[in-house]
Amino acid sequence: MGSQIYGGLKLVLLTALIGISAALPENPASKHSSPSNSGQINSNSVLVALLDSHYTELAELVEKALLLQTLEKAVSQHNITIFAPRNEALERQLDPEFKRFLLEPGNLRSLQTLLLFHIIPTRIGSHQWPSSTTESTPTHHKTLCNDRLHLTSKASGERVVDLAKVILPDDVVRPDGVIHGIERLLIPRSVQEDFNRRRNLQSISAVLPEGAPEVDPRTHRLKKPASPAPAGSPPVLPIFDAMAPGPSIAPAPAPGPGGPRFWST
């Protein structure tokens, strides 16, 4: 019993020592190392803030898309700007068929492209947004998926990224990046085309194949597809014609009076 208590106290002390060592200041010699060489992020990173923020639906998709390592590398190399759709845009305003398409294991690349389309590898605060006077010539910024986003401003001062309004500018600000809340999901053209292509293929495969045309053995002509007859209607063929066999299966004639059955001994 005493050994179990001692082991428990030892584990508690070890955990406390680990916490204290993590809180100690860094070695001055390590300050000269660049973030890109370390490849690690601290607790004050914009990526950690995203995972702990109220954008839970977006954070869940980032984890499902296996993008944490990619984003850690991006944050360690430069500041980033994240355009985060509100949860309602992903929960209730997204097409259910499109959401199922994104979550299918075979469409992981499309999901990754969609999420990386919301991240720009540079810091763009609300004060750096183009003014309404330059609305006719929006600024283009390359995203982490190599597509471009267009930033514009309206005369009312409303900020827009592509077709989505910015509803929470500078919602989360960290030393290595900023998060802007937007009203809807941003969909790159490549993902939209991939979704349309998969949907068309599914609609084609869902069509039932038509059977081969049937030939009438009596007339040697193609049979027309029979439409269902209404209840109580007379038969299509007369009863005699329907029951009469064809010439190839006609019964043999009955033996006559002079046949073998009537021979007398």
DABEL-V131542 format. One line per field, one symbol per residue. ss: DSSP state (H for helix, E for strand, L for the rest). burial: 1 if it has 9 or more other C-alpha atoms within 8 Angstrom, else 0. A space follows every 50 residues. Layout:
BEGIN
ss=???
burial=???
END
This chain:
BEGIN
ss=LHHHHHHHHHHHHHHHHHHHHHHLLLLHHHHHLLHHHHLLLLLLLHHHHH HLLLLHHHHHHHHHLLLHHHHHHHHHHLLEEEEEELHHHHHLLLLHHHHH HHHLHHHHHHHHHHHHLLEELLLLLHHHLLLHHHLLLLEEEEELLLLEEE EEELLLLLEEELLEEEEEEEEEEELLEEEEEELLLLLLHHHHHHHHHHHH HHHHHLLLLLLLLLELLLLLLELLLLLLLLLLLLLLLLHHHHHLLLHHHL LLLLLLLLLHHHLLL
burial=00000000000000000000000000000000001000100000111111 10001111101110101000111111011111111110110001000110 11100011011111111111111110001111011001001111001111 11110001111101110011111101111111111101001101100000 00000000000000010000000000000000000000000000000000 000000000000000
END
